[in-house]
Amino acid sequence: MKKMYLNYIDSFKGLSKEIWFLALISLVNRAGTMVIPFLSLYLTKELNFSESDAGSILVFFGIGSLFGSFLGGKLVDKVGFYKIMIFSLFVTGFGFIGLQYVSSFWGLCFAILGIMTIADMFRPAIFVSLKAYSKPENQTRSLALIRLAINLGMGIGPTLAGWIIVTKGYNILFWIDGITCIIAIVIFYMLVKEQKRPVAENSEEVTIVDKNAAYKDKSYWIFIAICFFMGMAFFQLIITMPIYQNDQFGLTEFDTGLIMFINVAIIVIFEMPFINYLEQRNISATKLIIYGSILFGLSFYVLLYNVWVGMLIVSIVIITLGEMIGFPYTNAYAINRAKDGNEGSYMALYAMAFSLAHIFSSKTGLEIVANFGHQVNWFVTGTFGVIGAILAIWLHKRTQKGL
C-alpha cells in the first residue's frame, strides 16, 4: 500500500504551479456544471419536450460548441489564450443563470446556441495554456491532472445535482452553474498570470511557416475523424444514457449521478499513476488511441444485454478505461502535432471534432431511441468506436512512416 501511495504521489511531481491552479479552477467550474449531464432529462421530463424535439435543441448545443471552438481557436492565435479564458467563463456564468427563464423551443435553441458559442471558446484556450505552462515532457501528465480535476468536479456535480433535482428541482442548478463559472474565472485571474509563450521557448522567436498548416495536414484530419467517432460514442453517456437508465430500469437522477461517480472515482484514483506508468514505457499515442476506441465500442455493445442492471456498471467501467487510455493521448497527439505560433488552429480543430460529434450524436441518438429503441442505439454507438479504432490503425501506420 505504501509503495502504491508513493507511486501515486510521484506521478504528480514536476508539474508547474500554474498547472495546479488551472486544475483548481477546472475543479470549481466542473463541480458547478450540474445541469449539463441532465439536460436531456430536463428537456423531456421537466419541460415535456419529445425525444425528437430534445434532440433538435441539443443539436444547437453542438452547433454552439462548434462555432465557439472555431472562434476560440482563431482568437487565441490573435489575442492569446488568457484573455479568451477570462471572457468565456465570465460571460458563460451569466448565460447559465439566464437559461432557466427560457422554456420555448426556439428560445432554448438560440439561448443554448449563444451560451455554448461563448462557453466553448474556452476549450482551445485551455489546451494552448497547457503548452504555455508545462514543459514538453510533462504535457501529457499536465493534461491528466486537468482531466482529473474536471472529472472530480463532474463527479461531485452530477451526484449532488441528482440529489438537488429530486429534493429542490432543476432551477437552482442554473444558479449554481452560473455562479461557479464566475467564481472559477475570478480565482484564475487572481492566481495565474498571463504567459504569452511556452515556457520552453521564451528565448526563441516563434515563426509561423504556414498559418493554414492545420488544414493541410492529412494525418491530422484522420486524427480529427477519430476524435469525431470517439465523441459520437462518448456523448451518449450524457444524451441517451440517463433516459435509458430511467426507461429501462426506473433509475432516478440521483441513481444516474451515482453511476457517473463510478467513472469519476476510477479516473481520480487511477488515471495519473496509469499515465505515469504508460509514459515510462514510451508507448506511442496512436497505439493507445486504438485501444481506447476499441474499449469505447465494447462499452456500448455490452448494453445489448439489457436484463441486468449491473451491466450499467460493467459498461461505465469499460468506457472509463477507454477514456483513461484514449482521451489524454488524443490531446497529447494534438498538442505535439501543433506548429509553434498557430496552436490555436490545431486545438480548435481538435475541439471542433468533439463539438461536431455532439451535434450529430444528440440528434442521431435520440432519433434512434424514439424510432427504434435503445438497443439499436447501443449497437450503432458501439460501431462508432469500432470505426474510430480502424481509423486509428491507419493513423498509427502513417505515423510510423513519418507522415
Long-range contacts (C-beta under 8 A, 24 or more apart in sequence): 4-273, 7-273, 7-276, 8-272, 8-273, 10-276, 11-141, 11-272, 11-273, 11-275, 11-276, 12-141, 12-145, 12-272, 14-135, 14-138, 14-141, 15-134, 15-138, 15-141, 15-142, 15-145, 16-133, 16-134, 16-135, 16-138, 16-142, 16-199, 18-129, 18-133, 18-192, 18-195, 19-130, 19-133, 19-134, 19-138, 19-142, 19-145, 19-146, 20-145, 21-187, 21-188, 21-191, 21-192, 22-126, 22-129, 22-130, 22-133, 22-146, 22-188, 22-192, 23-145, 23-146, 23-148, 23-149, 24-149, 24-187, 24-191, 25-184, 25-185, 25-187, 25-188, 26-126, 26-146, 26-149, 26-150, 26-153, 26-184, 27-149, 27-150, 27-152, 27-153, 28-153, 28-180, 28-183, 28-184, 28-187, 29-89, 29-153, 29-180, 29-181, 29-184, 30-149, 30-150, 30-151, 30-152, 30-153, 30-154, 30-157, 31-152, 31-153, 31-154, 31-156, 31-157, 31-160, 31-180, 32-153, 32-157, 32-176, 32-177, 32-179, 32-180, 32-181, 32-183, 32-184, 33-153, 33-154, 33-157, 33-177, 33-180, 34-157, 34-158, 34-160, 34-161, 34-164, 34-173, 34-176, 34-177, 35-96, 35-161, 35-170, 35-173, 35-174, 35-177, 36-177, 36-238, 37-154, 37-157, 37-158, 37-161, 37-238, 37-242, 37-256, 37-257, 37-260, 38-158, 38-161, 38-162, 38-165, 38-170, 38-173, 38-242, 38-253, 38-256, 39-238, 40-238, 40-239, 40-240, 40-242, 40-243, 40-366, 41-242, 41-243, 41-246, 41-253, 42-170, 43-108, 44-243, 45-246, 46-170, 47-103, 47-108, 49-105, 50-370, 51-243, 51-366, 51-367, 51-369, 51-370, 52-366, 52-367, 52-370, 53-105, 54-366, 55-362, 55-363, 55-365, 55-366, 55-367, 55-370, 56-105, 56-109, 56-363, 57-105, 57-108, 57-109, 57-112, 58-112, 58-239, 58-358, 58-362, 58-363, 58-366, 59-359, 59-362, 59-363, 60-108, 60-109, 60-110, 60-112, 60-113, 60-116, 61-112, 61-113, 61-116, 61-358, 61-359, 61-362, 62-116, 62-355, 62-356, 62-357, 62-358, 62-359, 62-360, 62-361, 62-362, 63-113, 63-116, 63-355, 63-359, 64-112, 64-113, 64-114, 64-115, 64-116, 64-117, 64-119, 64-120, 65-116, 65-117, 65-119, 65-120, 65-351, 65-354, 65-355, 65-358, 65-359, 66-120, 66-352, 66-355, 66-356, 66-359, 67-113, 67-116, 67-117, 67-120, 68-116, 68-117, 68-118, 68-119, 68-120, 68-121, 68-122, 68-123, 68-355, 69-120, 69-121, 69-123, 69-124, 69-348, 69-351, 69-352, 69-354, 69-355, 70-348, 70-352, 71-117, 71-121, 72-120, 72-121, 72-122, 72-123, 72-124, 72-125, 72-344, 72-348, 72-351, 73-124, 73-344, 73-345, 73-346, 73-347, 73-348, 73-349, 73-351, 73-352, 74-344, 74-345, 74-348, 75-121, 75-344, 76-124, 76-125, 76-128, 76-343, 76-344, 76-347, 76-348, 77-211, 77-341, 77-342, 77-343, 77-344, 77-345, 80-194, 80-196, 81-124, 81-125, 81-126, 81-128, 81-129, 81-132, 81-344, 82-125, 82-129, 82-194, 82-195, 82-196, 83-194, 84-121, 84-122, 84-124, 84-125, 85-122, 85-125, 85-126, 85-129, 85-185, 85-188, 86-185, 86-188, 86-189, 87-118, 87-121, 88-118, 88-119, 88-120, 88-121, 88-122, 88-125, 89-119, 89-122, 89-181, 89-182, 89-184, 89-185, 89-188, 90-181, 90-182, 90-185, 91-118, 92-118, 92-119, 92-122, 92-178, 92-181, 93-177, 93-178, 93-179, 93-180, 93-181, 93-182, 93-185, 94-178, 94-182, 95-119, 95-178, 96-174, 96-177, 96-178, 96-181, 97-174, 97-175, 97-177, 97-178, 97-179, 98-178, 99-174, 100-170, 100-171, 100-174, 100-175, 120-351, 120-355, 123-347, 123-351, 124-344, 124-347, 124-348, 124-350, 124-351, 127-331, 127-334, 127-335, 127-343, 127-347, 127-350, 127-351, 128-343, 128-344, 128-347, 130-335, 131-198, 131-335, 131-338, 131-343, 132-195, 132-196, 132-197, 132-198, 132-199, 133-192, 133-195, 133-199, 134-199, 135-199, 135-200, 136-200, 139-332, 139-335, 139-336, 140-275, 140-279, 140-328, 140-329, 140-331, 140-332, 141-272, 141-275, 141-276, 141-279, 143-328, 143-331, 143-332, 143-335, 144-271, 144-272, 144-275, 144-328, 145-272, 147-267, 147-271, 147-327, 147-328, 148-267, 148-268, 148-271, 148-272, 151-263, 151-264, 151-267, 151-268, 151-271, 152-264, 152-267, 152-268, 154-260, 154-264, 155-260, 155-261, 155-263, 155-264, 155-265, 155-268, 156-264, 158-256, 158-257, 158-260, 158-261, 159-254, 159-257, 159-258, 159-260, 159-261, 160-257, 161-253, 161-257, 162-252, 162-253, 162-254, 162-255, 162-256, 162-257, 162-258, 163-254, 163-257, 165-253, 165-254, 166-252, 166-253, 166-254, 198-340, 201-340, 206-340, 206-341, 207-340, 207-341, 208-339, 208-340, 208-341, 208-342, 209-339, 210-339, 211-342, 211-345, 212-345, 213-339, 213-342, 213-345, 214-338, 214-339, 214-342, 214-345, 214-346, 214-349, 215-345, 215-349, 217-337, 218-398, 218-403, 219-337, 219-395, 219-398, 219-399, 219-403, 220-334, 220-337, 220-346, 220-349, 222-391, 222-394, 222-395, 222-398, 223-330, 223-333, 223-334, 223-337, 223-395, 224-349, 224-350, 224-352, 224-353, 225-353, 225-391, 226-289, 226-293, 226-330, 226-388, 226-391, 226-392, 226-395, 227-330, 227-350, 227-353, 227-354, 227-357, 228-353, 228-354, 228-356, 228-357, 229-293, 229-357, 229-384, 229-385, 229-387, 229-388, 229-391, 230-292, 230-293, 230-296, 230-326, 230-327, 230-330, 230-357, 230-384, 230-385, 230-388, 231-353, 231-354, 231-356, 231-357, 231-358, 231-361, 232-357, 232-360, 232-361, 232-364, 232-381, 232-384, 233-296, 233-297, 233-299, 233-300, 233-361, 233-381, 233-382, 233-384, 233-385, 233-388, 234-296, 234-319, 234-323, 234-357, 235-357, 235-358, 235-361, 235-362, 235-365, 236-300, 236-361, 236-365, 236-377, 236-381, 237-263, 237-319, 239-361, 239-362, 239-365, 239-366, 240-365, 240-366, 240-369, 240-374, 240-377, 243-369, 244-303, 244-369, 244-374, 245-312, 247-374, 248-306, 248-374, 249-309, 249-312, 251-309, 259-312, 259-313, 259-316, 260-316, 262-313, 262-316, 262-317, 262-320, 263-316, 263-319, 263-320, 263-323, 266-317, 266-320, 266-321, 266-324, 267-320, 267-323, 267-324, 270-324, 271-324, 271-328, 274-324, 275-324, 275-328, 284-396, 284-399, 285-329, 285-330, 285-332, 285-333, 285-336, 286-333, 286-392, 286-395, 286-396, 286-399, 287-396, 288-325, 288-326, 288-329, 289-325, 289-326, 289-329, 289-330, 289-333, 289-392, 289-395, 289-396, 290-389, 290-392, 290-393, 290-396, 291-322, 291-325, 291-326, 292-322, 292-323, 292-324, 292-325, 292-326, 292-327, 292-329, 292-330, 293-322, 293-326, 293-385, 293-386, 293-388, 293-389, 293-391, 293-392, 294-322, 294-385, 294-386, 294-389, 295-319, 295-321, 295-322, 295-325, 295-326, 295-385, 296-322, 296-323, 296-326, 296-382, 296-384, 296-385, 296-388, 297-382, 297-383, 297-384, 297-385, 297-386, 297-388, 297-389, 298-322, 298-382, 298-385, 299-382, 299-385, 300-378, 300-379, 300-381, 300-382, 300-385, 301-378, 301-379, 301-382, 303-374, 303-375, 303-378, 304-375, 304-378, 304-379, 306-374, 306-375, 322-385
